C-alpha cells in the first residue's frame, strides 16, 4: 500500500501516537518529507495502542488535537483517504490486540511483529524507513523548513516571547526516560532574568509532572500545571521568538513551527538535536571519566562508541562516568551568545570548522565498523552552532581541561 500510494504522489503517514517524543519526531519528518517531495498526505491515525507500557492514545492525548487541526486544513481527497485508511489501520491494530496476529504467527510459523504489522505508513518505527532516501535526499529533507500552522505565521502584538522548557526526571513515574537528558531548572534563573531585562516575556511550557519552579515576575508565566498544558506547550512555542531550555523530546516541537532554539545541557553530541541550521545554538553537559579522572573533550566523546551512540544511562549506572550539568554562568553566557549571534550565509568560526571536521571524521569512523543505527544519516546532515567560549575549553584535550579536571577531583575527593 505504501509503495502504491507513493507512486500516486501520496505520503502515507502513521504517527507514533503512543509516546510524546515519538509523536513529534514522526510528525516533523512526515511534514518535511511531504514538503520536500511535494506530495499530498494520507494520515493513518492509530487510536488503539498495542504497547502495554503506555496508556492508549485515547486516554493520553499525544497530539490528537494537533493532528485534528492539521487534518481540517487538508484537501477533501486527503481527508477522505485518511479516514478510510485510519479505519482499516485500527482494525488491524484491534486484531493484534485480541491476539489474532499471535495465532497467525503460531499457525504459519512466521514472526510478524505487532509493533510493525498494523502501523501502515511512515512513522520512524524501524531503521529501514530512512533507507528509502539517499544521503543527498536526507540532507535536503532535513534542511526543509515546515510550519504546521500551514503557513499562517503567528505575530505577537505584545512583548517578545521565549518558550522555555527544562526536562526533569518526574515523568519516570509514568514511563522510563533517559535521565541523562534532564537538568536542574533552578540553574536557569540568571538567564531568565537576562532575557526579561532584554525585553522578553518568558513562558515556561511542559507537562504537569514537572518540578515546581519558584520564579515570580510579571513577565514570567508557568503553564506546566495547567489542565491544558499540552495545548499551551504548542501554542506558546508557536507564538514564541525562539525556544530555550533542554534538548530531547520537547526541543523537536520548535521545528514544527520553524522556530530557532537555544539548547543547554545538551547530550546529543553528534546528532545536534536534529538541528539543520547554524542559527540554532547549543552547549553540552560535561562528561567526567572516573577511570581517567578527567573531563573528556568533545573529540574523545566523538570517537567513543558508547558515547557516540548515547549509551549514557548504562555508563552512569556502571560508575564509569559522571555527567555534569551546565552551571548558571554557562547557561547565562550561552544565552548572551545566542541573542547576539547572527549567522549569515553559513559563515562559522574557525573553532566551529574544526568541530565540524572532527564530527565528520567520527561519523566516518563509526560507519566503517558497519554499525546499524537509525540516526546516522541524520548525524551526517545536522548543523548547530556551539559558542567559541565553550569549544575553546572542551573541543580538544588541553591544559585548561586538565586544570579543570584537577580542581574537580580535588573538590570531590576523587
C-alpha positions in Angstrom: 0.0 0.0 0.0 2.8 2.4 1.0 4.7 1.9 -2.3 1.5 2.2 -4.4 0.4 5.4 -2.8 4.0 6.8 -3.1 3.7 6.2 -6.9 0.5 8.2 -6.8 2.3 11.1 -5.1 0.9 10.4 -1.7 2.8 10.1 1.6 1.1 7.6 3.9 1.9 8.8 7.4 1.2 6.8 10.6 2.2 9.0 13.6 3.7 7.4 16.7 0.8 8.4 18.9 1.8 6.1 21.8 4.6 8.4 23.2 5.4 12.0 23.4 8.8 12.2 21.7 7.9 9.7 19.0 4.8 11.6 18.0 6.5 14.9 17.5 9.6 13.4 15.8 7.5 11.3 13.3 5.2 14.3 12.6 8.2 16.6 11.9 9.8 14.1 9.5 6.5 13.4 7.7 5.9 17.1 7.1 9.5 17.6 5.9 9.3 14.7 3.5 5.8 15.8 2.2 7.1 19.3 1.5 10.5 18.2 0.1 8.9 15.7 -2.3 5.8 17.9 -3.0 3.4 15.1 -2.0 -0.1 15.0 -0.7 -0.5 13.3 2.7 -2.8 10.5 4.0 -2.9 10.2 7.8 -3.3 6.7 9.3 -4.1 7.7 12.9 -3.7 4.9 15.5 -6.4 5.2 18.1 -5.6 1.9 19.9 -2.2 1.1 21.4 -0.5 -2.3 21.4 2.2 -1.0 23.8 1.3 -2.4 27.2 3.7 0.0 28.9 1.9 3.1 27.6 -1.6 4.3 28.0 -3.7 4.2 24.9 -3.9 7.2 22.6 -7.5 7.8 23.6 -6.5 8.2 27.3 -3.3 10.1 26.7 -3.9 12.8 24.1 -0.4 13.0 22.5 -1.1 15.2 19.5 -4.8 14.3 19.0 -5.7 18.0 18.7 -2.6 18.8 16.7 -3.4 16.1 14.2 -7.1 17.1 14.0 -6.3 20.8 13.4 -3.9 19.8 10.6 -6.4 17.3 9.2 -9.1 20.1 8.9 -6.8 22.0 6.5 -6.2 19.2 4.1 -8.0 18.7 0.8 -11.2 16.7 0.5 -9.3 13.9 -1.2 -6.7 13.8 1.6 -9.4 13.9 4.3 -11.4 11.1 2.7 -8.5 8.8 2.2 -7.2 9.5 5.7 -10.5 8.4 7.2 -10.6 5.2 5.1 -7.0 4.2 5.9 -7.3 5.1 9.6 -10.4 2.8 9.9 -8.6 -0.1 8.2 -5.4 0.5 10.2 -7.2 0.5 13.5 -9.0 -2.8 12.6 -5.5 -4.3 12.1 -4.4 -3.0 15.4 -7.5 -4.5 17.0 -6.6 -7.9 15.5 -3.2 -7.6 17.2 -4.8 -6.5 20.4 -7.0 -9.6 20.6 -4.1 -11.9 19.9 -5.2 -12.9 16.3 -1.7 -11.9 14.9 0.0 -14.2 17.5 -2.3 -17.0 16.5 -1.5 -16.4 12.8 2.2 -16.5 13.6 1.8 -19.7 15.6 0.0 -21.4 12.7 2.2 -20.0 9.9 5.5 -20.2 11.7 6.2 -16.6 10.9 7.4 -13.9 13.3 5.5 -10.8 12.3 5.8 -8.1 15.0 2.6 -6.5 16.4 4.7 -3.3 16.7 5.1 -3.1 12.9 2.4 -5.1 11.2 -0.6 -2.9 11.8 1.0 0.5 11.5 0.8 1.2 7.8 2.8 4.2 6.7 5.9 6.2 7.5 6.4 6.7 11.3 10.1 6.2 12.1 9.3 2.8 13.6 12.3 0.9 12.2 15.7 1.5 10.7 14.7 0.7 7.2 12.3 3.7 6.7 15.1 6.2 6.1 16.7 3.7 3.6 14.1 4.9 1.1 16.1 8.1 0.8 19.8 8.5 -0.2 22.1 10.8 1.8 21.6 13.8 -0.6 17.8 13.4 -0.2 18.1 13.2 3.6 20.2 16.3 3.7 17.5 18.1 1.6 14.7 16.8 3.8 16.5 17.8 7.0 17.1 21.4 5.6 13.4 21.7 4.6 11.6 24.1 7.0 8.0 23.4 7.8 5.2 25.1 9.8 2.3 23.0 10.9 0.3 26.3 11.2 0.0 25.8 7.4 2.0 28.9 6.6 -0.1 31.2 8.9 2.6 33.0 10.9 1.6 34.0 14.4 2.5 37.6 15.1 2.5 38.6 18.7 1.1 42.0 19.4 2.6 42.1 22.9 6.1 41.6 24.2 8.7 39.4 22.6 8.2 35.8 23.8 10.5 33.0 24.7 9.2 29.4 25.2 11.1 27.8 28.0 11.3 24.2 29.0 13.7 22.2 31.2 13.2 18.4 31.3 13.3 16.7 34.7 13.0 13.1 35.8 9.5 13.2 37.3 7.9 11.7 34.2 9.7 8.4 35.2 6.6 7.7 37.3 4.7 7.2 34.1 7.4 5.7 31.8 11.1 5.1 32.0 13.0 8.0 30.4 16.6 8.9 29.6 17.5 10.7 32.9 20.8 11.9 31.4 18.8 14.5 29.4 17.3 16.1 32.4 18.5 19.3 34.2 18.0 21.4 37.3 15.6 24.3 36.4 17.0 26.5 39.2 20.2 26.9 37.2 18.3 28.9 34.6 17.2 31.8 36.9 20.1 34.1 35.8 19.4 33.5 32.2 15.7 34.2 32.6 16.4 37.4 34.3 18.7 38.4 31.5 16.0 37.7 28.9 13.4 39.7 30.8 15.9 42.6 31.1 16.3 42.5 27.3 12.6 42.9 26.7 11.4 39.3 26.5 8.5 37.6 28.2 9.4 34.0 29.3 6.7 31.3 29.1 7.5 28.0 30.8 6.0 25.0 29.0 6.0 21.3 29.6 3.7 18.9 31.5 2.1 18.5 34.9 4.7 16.2 36.5 7.5 18.7 36.2 9.1 20.3 39.2 7.6 23.4 40.8 9.7 26.4 39.9 9.8 29.4 42.2 10.2 32.5 40.0 8.0 35.5 40.4 7.9 38.2 37.8 5.2 39.9 35.7 7.0 38.8 32.5 7.3 35.1 33.5 4.4 32.6 33.3 4.3 28.9 34.1 2.0 26.7 32.1 3.1 23.3 33.3 0.4 22.8 35.9 -2.5 23.9 33.7 -5.1 21.3 32.7 -4.5 22.1 29.0 -0.7 22.1 29.4 -0.2 20.1 26.2 -2.1 22.6 24.1 -0.3 25.5 25.8 3.0 23.8 25.1 2.3 24.0 21.3 0.6 27.4 21.5 3.4 29.2 23.3 6.1 27.7 21.1 4.1 28.6 18.0 3.9 32.2 19.2 7.5 32.5 20.5 10.5 34.2 19.0 12.6 31.1 20.0 12.8 28.1 22.2 15.1 28.0 25.2 15.9 25.0 27.5 17.0 21.4 27.3 17.1 19.2 24.3 15.4 15.7 23.9 11.7 15.4 23.1 10.5 18.9 23.8 13.1 20.5 21.5 11.6 18.8 18.4 8.4 20.9 18.7 10.0 24.3 17.7 10.9 22.7 14.4 7.2 22.1 13.7 6.7 25.9 13.8 10.0 26.9 12.2 11.4 28.4 15.4 15.1 28.9 16.4 16.3 27.2 19.5 18.9 27.6 22.2 19.7 24.2 23.8 21.5 23.8 27.1 22.6 20.7 28.9 22.6 19.0 25.5 23.7 15.4 25.3 23.3 14.9 21.5 27.0 15.3 20.9 26.8 14.1 17.3 23.2 14.3 16.3 22.9 18.0 17.2 19.2 17.5 18.3 18.2 17.1 14.7 19.1 20.7 14.0 19.7 21.7 10.4 20.7 25.3 10.9 23.6 27.2 12.4 21.0 29.7 13.6 20.3 27.2 16.4 22.8 27.1 19.3 23.8 24.5 22.0 26.1 23.8 24.8 26.8 20.3 26.2 26.8 18.7 29.5 30.3 17.7 30.6 31.4 14.1 30.9 33.9 13.2 33.7 35.6 9.8 33.2 36.1 8.1 36.5 38.8 5.8 35.1 40.9 8.6 33.6 40.0 11.1 36.3 39.4 13.8 33.8 36.8 15.6 31.8 36.5 14.2 28.3 36.9 16.6 25.4 34.3 16.5 22.6 36.9 14.9 20.4 37.3 12.0 22.8 33.5 11.7 23.1 33.0 11.6 19.3 35.3 8.6 18.9 34.0 6.6 21.9 31.4 4.0 20.6 29.3 4.0 23.8 29.1 7.8 24.0 28.7 8.2 20.2 25.5 6.1 20.4 24.3 7.7 23.6 24.7 4.6 25.9 25.0 7.1 28.7 22.5 5.7 31.2 24.4 2.4 31.4 27.8 4.2 31.7 26.4 6.1 34.7 24.9 3.0 36.3 28.2 1.2 35.9 30.0 4.2 37.5 32.2 4.8 34.5 31.3 8.4 34.0 29.7 11.4 35.8 27.5 13.8 33.9 28.0 17.5 35.0 25.2 19.9 34.2 25.8 23.4 32.8 26.4 25.9 35.6 24.1 29.1 35.9 27.0 31.1 34.5 27.5 28.8 31.5 23.7 29.0 30.7 23.8 32.8 31.0 26.8 33.0 28.7 25.1 30.8 26.1 22.0 33.0 26.3 24.1 36.1 25.7 25.9 34.5 22.8 22.6 33.4 21.3 20.9 36.8 21.4 23.9 38.4 19.8 24.7 35.6 17.4 24.0 36.3 13.7 25.0 33.5 11.4 24.9 34.8 7.8 25.5 32.7 4.7 26.5 29.7 6.8 29.7 31.5 7.9 31.0 29.8 11.0 34.1 30.4 13.2 37.5 28.6 12.9 36.7 26.6 16.0 33.4 25.6 14.6 35.1 24.5 11.4 37.4 22.3 13.5 34.4 21.0 15.5 32.6 20.0 12.3 35.7 18.4 10.9 36.1 16.2 14.0 32.5 15.3 13.9 32.6 14.3 10.3 35.7 12.1 11.0 33.9 10.4 13.9 30.8 9.6 11.8 33.0 8.0 9.1 35.0 6.1 11.7 31.8 4.5 13.2 30.2 3.9 9.8 33.3 1.8 8.7 32.5 -0.6 11.5 29.2 -1.3 9.8 27.2 -0.4 12.9 23.5 -0.1 12.0 21.9 2.9 13.7 18.7 4.7 12.9 20.2 8.2 13.3 23.5 8.0 11.5 22.0 9.6 8.3 20.8 12.5 10.4 24.1 12.9 12.1 25.7 13.5 8.7 23.4 16.3 7.8 22.8 18.1 11.1 24.1 21.6 11.9 24.1 23.7 15.1 26.4 26.5 16.5 28.5 25.8 19.5 29.8 29.0 21.2 33.5 29.5 20.8 33.8 30.1 24.5 32.6 26.5 25.1 34.7 25.0 22.3 37.9 26.7 23.4 37.8 24.7 26.6 36.1 21.4 25.7 36.7 20.7 22.0 40.1 19.0 22.3 42.3 17.8 25.1 44.2 20.8 26.6 46.0 22.1 29.6 42.9 24.1 30.6 40.8 20.9 30.5 43.3 19.1 32.7 43.3 22.0 35.2 39.5 21.9 35.4 39.7 18.2 35.9 42.3 18.5 38.7 40.1 21.1 40.5 37.1 18.8 40.2 39.0 15.8 41.6 40.2 17.8 44.5 36.8 19.3 45.3 35.0 16.0 45.2 38.0 13.9 46.5 38.1 11.6 43.5 
